[in-house]
Amino acid sequence: MRTLTASICVAVAALALSLSFGVPSHAEEDEAGTLARQMKQLYRAGKYMEALPLAQKSLALREKEFGPDDAQVATPLNDLGTIHYNLGQYAVAEPLYKRALAIDEKTLGPNHAEVAMVLNNLGDLYRAEERYAEAEPVLKRSIAIHEKSGDPSIVMALSNLGAVYSHQGRYDEAIPLFKRGLAVLQKALGPDDPEATVLMNNLADAYINRNRYADAERLLKRSMAVTEKAFGPDHPDIAQAQNNLAALYGRQGRNAEAERLFKRSAATFEKTLGPDHPDLAGVLENLAGLYKYQGRYADAQQVLKRSMAIRGKTRPI
């Protein structure tokens, strides 16, 4: 019996300002700082298109004030790269991350927490582009820096390296990384913090591929509940969990439930991230696979045609 392939959750890289030291109070912050704070709020709510112009203006103000290579410019470079990444604009994000990394390494040294964070973001971008041989050493370096300091920000690099392994079918290596990251995050933030949902989704995907369906379903439903409580029903993380739960139902032959969830996931991704995002393409590919399995070839072809059009716009040249 053929089975559907579950999609790995895209692990969202953390914004630099959520981890930066010495963030000024509201009374002390300048225009660039105000823009960055507002952008971060929009980012956490999954409103990436609304966050983008704020991040662009914040960076422009910092570059005008300090120059293009000053230490004060690294954080807004990383933040802007992260928003472009989440919009699927990988070719735009990569040079922003590399500029931020070069500045941080020069001004803070090679083993600083800010360096580890940008390495994590760059490594996850490589993962998203399926450049796994480049992603693995970058993410391992990020983890090594965090391990020296005991920084809980290690969670994202653990999750993203686990995602690299999952994409390569190395699930037995991925699962311990996801579990370790989830334990660190829940200890630091509590069991119902929405930051943990990416790890829940990634761990659930690995469980699906190890046929641990009950464990996977429990995690996916929990992640949706936590995200909806924090941000409402229209959030990209909920769409990803719906996609992964639909893939699980497809493997179990629960085709009507799977189709309904794939369609809901696609609608949410399109609403929140736009009609040309690679995550939307992934859901459409999964829906096409479900239709093929059911012998609904015309439906599959229609959905697959749209997915291929999105991939043609977003794949790196």
Sequence and secondary structure as in RCSB ss.txt:
>XXXX:A:sequence
MRTLTASICVAVAALALSLSFGVPSHAEEDEAGTLARQMKQLYRAGKYMEALPLAQKSLALREKEFGPDDAQVAT
PLNDLGTIHYNLGQYAVAEPLYKRALAIDEKTLGPNHAEVAMVLNNLGDLYRAEERYAEAEPVLKRSIAIHEKSG
DPSIVMALSNLGAVYSHQGRYDEAIPLFKRGLAVLQKALGPDDPEATVLMNNLADAYINRNRYADAERLLKRSMA
VTEKAFGPDHPDIAQAQNNLAALYGRQGRNAEAERLFKRSAATFEKTLGPDHPDLAGVLENLAGLYKYQGRYADA
QQVLKRSMAIRGKTRPI
>XXXX:A:secstr
               GGGT S    TTT  HHHHHHHHHHHHHHTT HHHHHHHHHHHHHHHHHHH TTSHHHHH
HHHHHHHHHHHTT HHHHHHHHHHHHHHHHHHH TT HHHHHHHHHHHHHHHHTT HHHHHHHHHHHHHHHHHHT
 TTHHHHHHHHHHHHHHTT HHHHHHHHHHHHHHHHHHH TT GGGHHHHHHHHHHHHTTT HHHHHHHHHHHHH
HHHHHH S  HHHHHHHHHHHHHHHHTT HHHHHHHHHHHHHHHHHHH TT HHHHHHHHHHHHHHHHTT HHHH
HHHHHHHHHHHHHHS  
